Amino acid sequence: MINNFQNGNRYLSNFWYTPVVNLYDNDGVTYRSVEHAYQAAKSADWSDRIEIANIQSPYEVKKAGKSLVLRSNWESIKYAIMLSLVRNKFDNNPILRENLINTYPEELIEGNHWHDNIWGICYCDLCSERRSYDLIIAYNMLGKILMHVRFEHRIKKGII
């Protein structure tokens, strides 16, 4: 199991700098990272997207994304957008793609301590205790999307 996207597994993080385009919306912008493209996709406003694209740091982009006015259909499309962005990241970078393929058969988990139990699994004491009482469910959607993209690339490579 790979349960955090740090050190040698940092490339699995959405904060990893690699050019990404939003093929879901075909907005024509090349973003610095998946995080940049994802946060920009939250808004239907072109000027918001350009502003997000021009921010250097993925950390700052994540903060900026919290103040955006969400497009009306955001909740129904956000997972499809993330899948599209993660695909684009690994489709267009052969080194990252091989690294991802080589994680097989490990389960990929975006372990964290910032209470994100949607995109990852928070390992803080509070979230761990709440999970033990079935008060919260950890979805680990980013990990699941990464494993799905890994599966697709293993098929393309003919190793399944």
Steps between C-alpha positions, in 0.01 A plus 500: 500500500617852418320712757642845435616695201825632648869445433545242221124490440456879480434475124161341585390826664286751313755760613772346282609749235434360153306663216131403497215605276133481586365277223165475676427866427749552217578844641829523309710580806810306601516488878806447723351202685184294541419716803513815287272349235258354754460823695456699176233256382286588801414830335312568179657847492787521250676776697501279814661219302775726367561642846536146641730399213731791581547410867837334552443272799249213516457583871396854411277368221318274745437797728381714208265224387311521829382852419377428145133507413437137404348425163142382534569135416825466697390227740380279215817533288793541739600132504486475121716810474754356743511174304556693178779709654680203656478314168649801323783521753609141445413474129738782419792418725665163425722507810209569734292239316768231548535596866123465542492163320783380723292562813294192412365312698514753783184670622544876460370718783537874533567485871473833676449679829280784373167314532455425130304177493355558155812519282716311750498349847579712803707317759462752782375358831158665470426368150639156582277480807195623309565240226516226762145597603379529138439872547696583186593307191834547326446496127864549384373617161841623381657165585220318318538723194876442497449123521245519218741694278775253591270214393428674167872541430576140592237392246649730233841350573360149469605393849157395622 
